[in-house]
Amino acid sequence: MKKQNIIVIGGGAAGMMAAVAAADHGACVTLIEKNEKLGKKLYITGKGRCNITNNSDIENLLLHVMSNPKFLYSAFYALDSKKLMNFLENEGLSLKTERGNRVFPASDKSSDVIKTFKNALERRDVKIYYNAEAVKINIENSVFKSVNIKFKNSDGKVLETKIISADAVIIATGGITYPSTGSTGDGYKFAIDAGHSLKQTSPSLVPFNIKESFVKELQGLSLRNVELSLTNGKKILYKEMGEMLFTHFGISGPLVLSASSYATRQDISKMKIIVDLKPALTKQQLDERILRDFSECKNSFFKNSLGRLLPAKLIPVVTALSSIDDDRKVNSVTKQERLELVDILKEFTMTPVSLRGYNEAVITKGGVMVKEINPSTMESKKVEGMYFAGEVIDTDAMTGGYNLQIAWSTGYLAGISAARYST
């Protein structure tokens, strides 16, 4: 049986895994990367630490997929998080699992993940073209034939153009988040040119712009072990414990990014974000705690009485939201005023006005419609020999390593399927 010649477009997570998998299954693989190095977006994920996956079973992986989880059954069964971790450790990368089953390189360096894949590709004799941009995919009678590629120098000047023929092509070009890393929507163009439809794209796992001006006063403040709820009228869209961060424009952090998945493509004008600053305490317990603090500093001003309860930056904001004057002595604060303070701490409410843009989004929601891709192989139903992998497909998930697992799994399935493909 002849070796398949396969072109992989895109040297990110999905593309690198696709190339490795295809090579492991006997194919001759050429990887086309428009940047000067591999994994440019992977390098900045997880604040440079790279949350590789979530160390959990397939059922849990599927539970955390927001768009089209059923489409990913075959991909996750082909390569789940355990198989991925085994692969990386066998390739020499030490891993560790942290809170929430999030998996990171033991070194906390995303560059080590990229280095591991680069070495794996080189050991498998994958030919890598850097500064090479795929500009057109040539198709005849609904069958893939070749790719037009522009080779550039480091300044972006085109040095030459080539047409490279192959038996199959894997499109792993990413979405349109962090366009500076090369994710500029090329794969969507290839898909449309091949007759595919796109689900409308939007930024996901992205910070919120907040109406209230007090967020600027809180800029840089990180809160841990708080409970955040996103509501639409009386309906709770999202509720979870974790961490969040105040910024000059609003709020960010893991809880906020996850909540944004539920706000995408909905009318945000009726939504509220409610933070329970003390989720471990009931309202009664919190009132008793405040009363104890007050009793220990009876002659103190109200503004000076909350130091044990709240971070310093948050105190002026909370006191301003309360009906208690800053310079009131705490021994004159009434029970009703105390209960109002409890409500503020248990229901610290903000008004989202919009989501931030693609430059700050972790993932792109939307993409090539899954009904036009064979879920058992990742092959296009429109063009024989054309496969899709990663963020270019209309699948996305919550934070915690789930989106990268989608990239690894779909890349792996596309790679092994393309290697077995025969016209």
Buried (B, 14 or more C-beta within 10 A) or exposed (E): EEEBBBBBBBBBBBBBBBBBBBBBBEBBBBBBBBBEBBBBBBBBBBEEBBBBBBBBEBEBBBEBBBBBBEBBEBBBEBBBBEBBBEBBEEBEBEBEBEEBBBBBBEBEBBBBBBBBBBEBBEEBEBEBBBBBBBEBBBBEEBEBBBBBBBBBEEEEEEEEEEEBEBBBBBBBBBBBBBBEBBBBBBBBBBBEEBEBEBBEBBBBBBBBBBEBEBBEBBEEBEBEEBBBBBBBEEEEBBBBEBBBBBBEBBBBBBBBBBBBBBBBEEEBEEBBBBBBBBEEBEBEEBBEBBBEBBEEBEEBBBBEBBEEBBEEEBBBBBBEBBEBBEEBBBEEBEEEBBBBBBBBBBBBBBBBBBBBEBEBBBBBBBBBBBEBBBBEBBBBBBBBBBBBBBBBBBBBBBBBBBBBBBBBBBBBBBBBBBBBBEE
